[in-house]
Amino acid sequence: MNRKTELLPGTPIKIAVLAMGGQGGGVLADWIVDMAEHAGWWAQTTSVPGVAQRTGATIYYLELLPEADAEAAGKPPTLAMMPTPGDVDLVVAAELMEAGRAMQRGLVTPDRSTLITSTHRSYSVTEKAALGNGIGDGNSVLDAGRNAARRLIALDLQVLAEQAGSVISASLFGAIAGSGALPFGREAFENTIRSAGKGVEASLRAFALGFNAAASAPAVPAPIETPRPTLDVPERAAQPQVQALLDRLKVEFPAATHGILVAGLRRLLDYQDLAYAKEYLARCHTLCALDERYGGAAKDWALAQAAAHRLAVAMSYDDVIRVADLKTRGSRFERVAREVGLKGGQVLQTTEFTHPRLEEICGTLPAGIGRRLERSTWFAAWVKRRFAHGKRISSSTFGGFFSLYAVAGMRRFRRRTLRHQVESAQIARWLKRVEKVMAQDYGLAVEIVHCRQLVKGYSGTHERGGERFETLMNAADTLCGRHDAARTLADLRTAALADEEGKQLGQALARALGTVAGSAASATASEASAPRLAGVTRHTAAVAQAR
């Protein structure tokens, strides 16, 4: 039995649907309108398009009014074209963060609104490009929804659609029906899908799954579980050479580090080759011995575990070769085909947008040649003219794929490139600083290791992260010797990851400088270190202002 929506005579049912491109939000809105009109209702839908790259979804707004109410008024109804905050009965979000956006806009109210949302995530560009973990907290959205909506139904409707071989618009339609938020029977919903005549069977399967899930949904949605992946340590490796590394790992390293070391070896074997993985393990062995010398066993090998993680990421830096390698893998084409719902007989063409800078091009060349060309004004001008607006490469054609495949094949020469020399030198300086600080402050050394998480990605992202990493390394040198050095550096790292502009880092550095300058217990050290930290603060502020 559907729960009837209580409305005053002449008042339309007001619905807002938020969906991203490709999720079928327009189809869902059309289905609702078609169903209402077949039931003898007045129905109207309008859309307010969002902009690209997940900075906003399209909002489809619908108003439904029984024809009898319109006749009683003696004239056709006047229906609104946009939702008004506080005046929406049903809000449907095709992705969890879009439900959050709906609440921010005031479309969801506790005395009136039913909120139906899929709990799956499609990460925004902002989330992906964040210096640290920029992924939004889905449970915060659910917590807000429990308070903001009269009724909240939160289900992974994307999974249900995939199980049925359909798209999320069908499972959303089923969830609307199962919720009883609209005064139409299940048969009316299903007949609407049949009358559309496209992908009927798959859509009906997805509809049924969405209907049953919503009809049995708990009054209070359960929190979203985000379990951390387990780090397995296999007994056997597929190749004898890798087995030798695995055996060495189990013998020479403490058990607490085995899982993260295996993950690091897998990453570097995939990134480069066996020799590179051996180099990684040798570095980790040196750091583990250092950890043991300064009491790491009593501290759960905090330094060795942190180094095994951050060093593996640092050694597998993103360069042009890596990007080309990932773009030409069969698994990538399979994933894209799966995401767009490619069906038999259809042809998929993929176009890659590239925008290499002078640094990326020179970094891929042998070190000597790369350095000379990096200093060449004519070469810099040529690169600017040639790639000012980027390049589009169709990886679905033979020529486009082969060009990317050829670049990926340069992996065997990576150690001779300018970029590898630069990265190796930075890693060496980083590890030397860790070794130096370890003798004075174990906790600070661990924090210096973790600061490497700032350096990620490529192009501008890598450059910004590198600048902030160097800023924190200078700050670590200044903080060394203070009783709260580790905690202060951890706070600076959090601030460095907080925003793209570097404002919070600048403020945190200013606070740290004030603490150093005002410490009576270490006045002499403060006088010596304040100018250096002040320089760090000025550098950060200048970088932020320049951007």
N, C-alpha and C positions, 0 to 999 in steps of 0.2 A: 504494500500500500504506500503510495507516494505521500509525503508530508506536504500538504497544500501551503503555498505561500500566502500569508495573510496580508491583504492589501485593501486599502480603501477604494471604493468604486471610482473608476476613472483614473486610477493611478497605475502607470505601467510597471512591469517588472523590468528592472534595470540591471544589465549584465556587462561586465568588463572582462575581456579575454586578452591576456598578455602572452605573446608568442614571438619567438625569434624566426628569422627567415628559414624556410625549409621545414618548419614544424607543422605546417598546415593550419595556422590560425585562421586564415581566410576561409578555408574549407569548413572548419568547425563553426564559424560564424554563419556561413551560408546554410549549413545543416540546421542550425537552430532557427533561422528565419524561415526556411522551407517547412520545417515541422510546425511552426506556429501558424503559418499561413494555411497549411492544409487543415489545421484544427479550427480555422475561422477566426484567427486573431490578426490584428494589425501588427506588423513587424517592420523594424528598420535597423539597418546596420551601417555604421561608418567606421573608418579606420584612420588612425593617426600614426603615420609611419615613423619608426625609430631610425636612428642613423646606424652606420656600419660598425663592425668590429665590437659588437656587444656593449656599446655605450647606451643602448636603449632598445627595447623590443617594440614591435608594433602593437598598439592598443586597438583592439576591435571593440566598439561600443554598440550595444544592442538595447533596444527598448521594445517590449512586447505588451500589447493591450488587447483584452478581449473585445471582439467586435460588438458585443452587446453593450459594453460600457461606452463605446464610441457612439452607437446609435442613441443611447440615452441622452448623450450630450447634444445630439441634434446636428453635429458637424464632424468632419474628419478630425482625428486627433492631431495635435501638434507634438511631435516627438523630438527630444533633444538629440544633438549630434555629438556631444562630448560628455564624458562622465564628470560629475560634480563631487568633490570630496564630501564624504559623509552621506551620500545619496545613491549608494549602489547596493543592490540586493545580493548579487552573486558575482564573485571575482574568481576567475579561472586563470591560473598561471602554469605555463607549459615548462617551467624550469624554476628551481627553488629560489634563486636570487631575484627572479622577476616577481615572485610573491613578496619579497622584501621591498622591492621598488613600489609595488602597489600599496603597501602599508605606508611607505614614506610619503606617497602622494595623498594619503588620507582617504583612499578608496575603500578601505576596510574599516568597519566600525563594529563595536561589540554589541550594540543594540539591534543590529540589522543584517550584517553581512555574513554570508556563507563563503568561506575561502577554500577552494579546491586547488591543490598544487601538486605537481610532481616533485619528488624529492631528489631526482637525479641532477647532476651538475654539468653544465657546459661552460668551461672556464673562460672568463673574459680576457682580453688582451692585457688589461691592467694586472690581473691576477698572475698571468703567465710571465709578464715582464718585470714583476717586482724583484727587488734585490734579494729579498729573503723569501720566506714562504708567504706568498700573497694571497693564498686561497681563503676565501671568505668562510666564516664559521656557519655551517648550515644549521646547527642546533640553536644558534642565536636567533635565526629567522623563525624556527619553529617556536621558540619561547615567546617571541614577539607575536606570532600568529595566535597562540593560545590566549593571549591577553587582548589582542586587537579584534578578533573575529567572534561573532556569535557562535559559529561552528567552524571548526577546522578539520579538513580531510587532507591528509598528507600521505601520498603513496608514490612508489616508484613506477609511474605510469609508462616511462620509456621502456623499462624492462618488459612490462606486460605487452607493449606494442611489438617489441622485437620477438617475443615468444610466439606471437600470433602471425609474424611475418608482415606486419602492417606498420603504420606510422602513429605518432603519439596523438594526433587529432582524434583518431578512432577510440583510443582508450580513454581520452579525456571526455569524449561524448558519452561513453559508458559510465564514467564516474559521475558526470552530471546527472544522468538518469538514475543511477544507484543512490545518489545522495537525497533524492526526493526534493531537490531545491526548486524544480519547475513542475507545474501542474499538468504533466503529460505522462501517459502510461508508457511502459517499455515498448509496446508494440509500435507506438507512434515514432519512437526513436529509431527502431530497427527498420521500419518502412521508409524512413527518410534516407537511410544508408542504401537500401535496395533501389530506391528511385534514382539515386545518383548514378548508378550503373558502372562505376569504376572500382575495381578491387573489392568487390562486394564481400566475397567470402572471407578474405583476410581482415577486412574492416569489421565484419560481424564478430569474428573471433576475438579481435582486440576489444571491441565494444563489450562483449560478454565478460571478459576478464576484468575490465575496468568497472563494469556494473557490479559484479560480485564483490570485488575488493572494496568499493565504496559503500556498498550496502552493509558489509560486515566490519567496516572500519571502526576502530575504538574511538570513544569520545575524546580521549586524550592521546594524540599520536605519540608513539614511542620515540625516544631520541635516536638520532642517526649514529650508528656505530662506525667508527673509523679506526679499525684495528691496524696496528703497524705490521708490515710484512715480516714474517719469520725469516731468519738468516740460517739456512740449512748448511750443514757441512757434510758433503757426500762421502761415502766410503771409497768409491772408485771414480776415476776420471776416464774420459773417453780415449785419451791419448797417453802414451807412456811418459812423454816429456812433462805433461801437465800433472800426471800422477806423481812424478818426482817432486814437483812443487807442493802438491797436497801433502805428501808424506813429510816433507821438510817442515811445513807449516805446523803439523800436528805435534812434531817433536820439539821444535825450537821456540814455539810461542805459547804463552799461557792460554788456557782454555777459554777465558773470557774474551779473547780477541779472535778466536777462530772464525766465527760467523762473519764478522765485518771484513776480515782478511780474505775470505773466500769470495765475498761480494766484490772486493777490490780487484782480485785476480781476474774474475770473470769480466769485469768492466774493461780492464786493460788488455786482456787477450782479444776482446772484441774490438777495442780501439786501435791497437797496434799489432803486437806479436808476442811470442814467447819471451824473447830477450827483454822486451820492455816490462813484462810482468815480473821477470826475475829482478830487474832493477828496482821495481816497486817493493818487492819482498825484501831485498837487501836493505833498502832505506828503512823499512818498517822494523827490520831486525835491529838496526842501529838505535832507533828510537825506543824500542822495547828494552834494550839493554840499558839505555839511559834511564828509562822509567824504573827499572829494577834497582838501579844504583841509588835512586833517591826515594825509595820506599813505595814504589807503585803497587806492590802486592797488597799492601794495607789500604790502598785507595782504589781497589778494584780496577787497577791498570787504566786509570782515567786518561792518562796521556797517550798510552799505546793505542787505546780504542779510538780516541779522537783523531790521532795522526793517521791511523789506517783508513779512516773515513775521508778526512779532508785531503790527504795526499793522493788518494785514488782519483778524486774529482779534479784536483789540481793538475795531475799528470795527463788526464784525458780532456784537456782544454778544447773548446770549440774553435776550430779553424775552418778555412774554406774546404779543405780536404774532408774533414768530418761531415760538414753539411752536405757535400756532394755524395758522400758515402751513404748517409741516411736517406737521401732523396732517391737513390737508385736501388734500394733494397726491395726485394719482392714482397716482404711483409708490409712495407709501407703502401704499396699499390693495393694489396689485399685489404688493408685497413681503410684506405680511402674509398674503395669500392663498397665496403661494408657500411661505412658511414653515410654514403649517399644513396644506399639502397639499390645498387646496380642489379639489374635483372638480366636474365638470359636474352641474348639478341641485342642488348643495348651496348653502345660504344661510349667509353669514358675517356675524355681527354683532360690531361692535367697540365696546367701552366704554372711554372715556378717563377716567382718574382725575385730577382736578385739586385742588390745595390752595393757592389763591392767598392770599398774606399781604397785610397792609396796604400794604407797600412795593411789591408788584407791581401792585396795583390803582391806587394813587396814581401810580405811575410811568408808567402807560399814559395818564393824563389830561394835558390841557394844563398846562404848568409851574405857572402861577399857581394854578389850581384844585387841582392835586395837592399843592402845598405847604400850602395852607390845610387841606385835608382830612387831610393827614398829621399836622398839629398838633391836629386835632379829637379830643377824647376820646370824644364820642358816636359819631363815625364809626368810630373804632377799635373801640369796643364792638360796634357793629352788624356789622362785618366778622368779628369774633371769633365772634359768635353764628351768623352766616350760614354761615361756612365752617370752623367749628371741626373738623368731621369730614370736610372735603373734599366735593367734588361729583363725581358720575358723570354723564358726558355720552355718550350713544350717538351716535357719529359715523356710524352706519349708518342713522339715521332722518333725515328731512328737517329737523325742528326742531333736532336736535343738530348736524347738519352745518352748517346755516345759521348757527347761533350762532357756531360756530368760524370759519366762512368770513367772517362779518361782522367778527370781531376781526382776522383775518388781513388784511382789506381796509383796516384802519386804518394799514397801512404807509405810505400816502401822507401821513399826518399825523405820522409818527414824529418828525421833527425838532422838532416843537412840544411834545413830551411832556417831562415832568419827568425821566424816566429818561434821555432822550437828552441833556438838559442836564447831568445829573450825569456821565454817561459821557464827554461831550465835555470837560468841565472836568478830569476825571481824566487823560484822554489828553494834554491840553495841558500839565498840570503834569509829567507823565512825560517828554514830549519836551523840555520846557524844561530839565529836570534833565540829560537826555542832552546837550543842547547846552552846558550849563554845564560839565559834567565833561569833555567831549571835549577842551577846551583843555588839561587837566591830565593826563588818563590815558585813552588810547584804549581799552585793554583793559577798564578799569572801565566806560566808557561802553557798550561792547558788552554787558557783563554786566548793566548796568541795563536794557538793551533786552530781554534774555532773561528777566529777572525777571517780565516781564508774563505769562509763561505760567502764573503762579500764579492769575491771575484768569480763571475759566472758569465755565460753567454759569449757573444762576440760583438764586434763593432762598437757602437756607442755604449751599450750596456756593459761590456767588458771594460771599457775605458773608465766609465764612472765608478764601477766597482773597484777597479785597481787604484784609482785616486783615493777612495775612502779607506781602502785597505792600508795604503801607505800612511795615511793620516793616523790611523789607529796604531800602526807600528811605531810611529814617532811618539804618540801618546804613551804607548807601553814603555818605551825607553825612559820617558819622564816619570812615569808612575812607579817604576821599579824601585823597591825599597820601602814603599808605603804599606802599612798593614792592611789597607783596603784596596790594594792595587787590582786584584783579580775581580772583585765585585765592581769596581769603577770601570774597568775595561769592558766587562760584560754589559754594563749599562750603556757605554759608548757604542758597543756593537749593536745593541738593540736600537739605539737612536739612529745609527747609520743605515739600518734596514727599514726605518720607518717611513721615509718619504724620498721622492726623487730629487727634490731641490736641495737637500742637505741642511734644511733649517734646524731640524731637531738635533742633528749632530753638532752643529755650531753652538746651539744653546747648551747642550750637554758638555761640550768642551769648555765653554765659558764657566759652567758650574764647577767642573773639575779644576780649572785654573784657580778659581776663587778659593776652593778648599786647600789647594797646595799653598797658595800665597798666605792663607790665614792660619796655617798650622804652626803653632808656637813650638811644638815638639821637634820640628825639623826646619827651623828657620833658615839655617845655612843651605840646606838642600833646596829649599823653596826658592831662595834667591838665585841659585844656579839654574834651576829647572824652569822657572817661570818664563824667561824669554823664549826658551825652546817651545814650550806649550803655547805661549802667546802666538808664536809664529805658526804653529799648527792651526790655531783658531783663525788667524788672519787668512791662511791659505784656504781653509774650508769656506769661510765667508766669501772670499774672492771667487772661488769656484761657483758657489751658489749664485752670486750676483751676476757672473758672466753668463749663466744659463737662464 
